[in-house]
Amino acid sequence: MDMQTRFSFSLEADSFQPLVLAVDDNDDNLQLLAQILAIADCDYITAVDGKSAILKAKSYRPSLILLDMMLPDISGIDVTRTLKQDPQTQAIPIIAVTAMARTEDKESFITAGCVECAIKPYDIVQLETVIRKYAFGGIGKLDS
């Protein structure tokens, strides 16, 4: 399976599969996210840095973005701010995926525009639940 893209097409009206952009510079983390997205019945595209994440978000307009906060070129916070300032991408919910678990880190992600934070190592069941919530249409910030 190509790690860059997984699209499945169906002619059935009730088989909507949202497109999710997964962004992480670590191949193992990206592969894990891809597996969780497949379990959650989501199609996905991937990016390994901030610049390509911004370009793919603008080009594909995914239903959800899972964004690593520590990328090699642009911080996840800066990627989030850029996407939230662009009318084409500002409505896309972004979930911060990070190893930074301090309260002040989470607050900075939410302030930048993320709707939630998923802390590494992931609670897979919880992450799948959050993905389903936002990818299938539940948009909005949660109380932190």
N, C-alpha and C positions, 0 to 999 in steps of 0.2 A: 504494500500500500504506500502510495506517495505521501510523505509527511507534509508536503506543502499544501495539499488540497484534498478534501474528501467531499465530493458532491454526489448526491443520489437524487435521481429524478423519478418522479412518479406522476401518473396522470390522475390518480385518485384525489378527489377534492379534500378529503380529510387526512391526508398524509403530509401535511406541512412539516418541513424540517427547517428550522431556522439556521441561518448561517452565523457562525461565531468566529471571530478573529482571535486566535491564541497567540500571545507574544511572550517569548522567553528566549534568552540567549543560551540556555542550557538544553542540550538535546534530550537528555533524560527527562527533564521537567516537561518539555514540550511534548514528548511522546506520551507521558502520563496524562497530560491535559487532553491530548488527542483521543486517548482511550476512554477517558471520562466523558468527553463530548460524544463519542460514538455510542456509549451506553445510554446517554441522555437523549439519543435520537436527534442529534444536531449534526449538520454539515459543518465543515470548518475549513478555514485557511489559516496559515501560520506566517509569522514573521519573527526574525531573530534580533532585530534592532529597532530603535525608535523611528528612524527615517522611513524604513519600509513599512512599519506599522501605520504611520500617518498616511502614506500613499495608498496602502491597501484599504484602510478605513474609508478614505475618500472615493476610491474606485469601486469597492464592493458594497459599501454601506451595510455592514453586518448588523444582525439583530442585537449582538452583544460583543463586547471586547473583554477578554481576560488578559490583563496587562501586568507583566513583571515590572516592578518598580526600580530595579537596578539593571539597566541595560547598558551596553558598552558605549553608545554614542550620545544618547539623549536620556535624561532621567525619565522614569515613568510619570513623575509629577508634571514635567514639562510636556510630555506627549499628551497627557490628559488635558492640560490647560490649552494646548494647541487645538485639540479636537473639540473641546467645549466652546472655543471662540469661533469656530467655523460653522456657519449655518447648515452646511451639508452633513455634519457629523455631531452636532451638539446634543441631539436627542438620543444618541446611542448610549445605553448604559455601559459603564466601565467598572469592572471588578478588579481591584488591585490584588495581584497574587504576589506574595512577598514573604521573606523570612523575617522582616522587621516587625516585631510584635509589640513594641512599646506603644502605650496609649497615645503619646504625642505624634508618633509616626502615623498611626491610623487616622488621627484627627487631621493631619496634613493631607493625607490621601483623599479624605472625604471633602475637605475644604477645596482641594483642587478640582473636584468634580466626580470622584468615584462614588458609586452607590453602596459598595460594600468592600470589605477586605477579606481575602482568604489567606490564612497564614500557613506557610510551609513548615513542617510537612503537613500535607492536606489531610483533613478528615474527609475521605472520599464521598461518603454518603451525604454529608453536609454540603460539600461543594456541588455535587450533582443536584441537590435540592435547590441551591441558589442559582445554578445555571438554568435549570428548568423555569424557575420563577421569572427571571429576567429575559431569557431567550424566547420564551413563549408569550411574551407580552406584558408581564408585570413590571412596569417602569416606575421608578421613584426611589427616593432615598429612604433608608430605614433609620430608625432612631439608633444612635450609637451608644 
